[in-house]
Amino acid sequence: MLGWAVTFLVIALIAAVLGFGGVAGTAMEAAKIICFVAVALFLISAVMGAVRGRAPRL
């Protein structure tokens, strides 16, 4: 998922350099949203893993 955020960031940077402000803004917003979703999913997964715990394998 972070790969998608980096892809949109690169698209935004290239569009900004070429002067396409609307495309750059849209791609930057998409990159931010995807990045926040990825971080939120990671934190939820980390908390659930810590709360649930893992049974030791013998």
KOLKOLTI-310450 format. One line per field, with one value per residue (C-alpha): x, y, z. Coordinates in steps of 0.05 Angstrom, whole numbers, plus 5000, padded with zeros to 4 digits. Layout:
N
c1 <- (X,...) .
c2 <- (Y,...) .
c3 <- (Z,...) .
//
This chain:
58
c1 <- (5000,5057,5081,5017,5030,5100,5074,5023,5077,5122,5065,5050,5123,5128,5062,5084,5150,5112,5062,5000,4977,4909,4937,4994,4945,4900,4957,4986,4920,4913,4983,4968,4903,4935,4994,4948,4906,4969,4994,4926,4921,4992,4975,4910,4947,5003,4953,4911,4974,4997,4929,4915,4985,5016,5018,5089,5104,5134) .
c2 <- (5000,5047,5032,5064,5125,5132,5124,5180,5223,5214,5229,5292,5315,5303,5339,5398,5404,5402,5455,5413,5441,5407,5338,5350,5371,5312,5262,5292,5287,5214,5200,5231,5192,5126,5138,5154,5092,5049,5078,5069,4996,4983,5012,4973,4909,4923,4937,4876,4832,4859,4851,4782,4757,4695,4626,4601,4543,4481) .
c3 <- (5000,5014,4943,4917,4960,4933,4862,4871,4903,4843,4795,4835,4833,4758,4745,4788,4750,4684,4708,4716,4782,4784,4770,4820,4875,4863,4862,4926,4962,4939,4964,5032,5040,5021,5067,5126,5112,5110,5176,5209,5186,5211,5280,5285,5266,5316,5373,5357,5355,5422,5455,5427,5439,5409,5441,5445,5399,5431) .
//
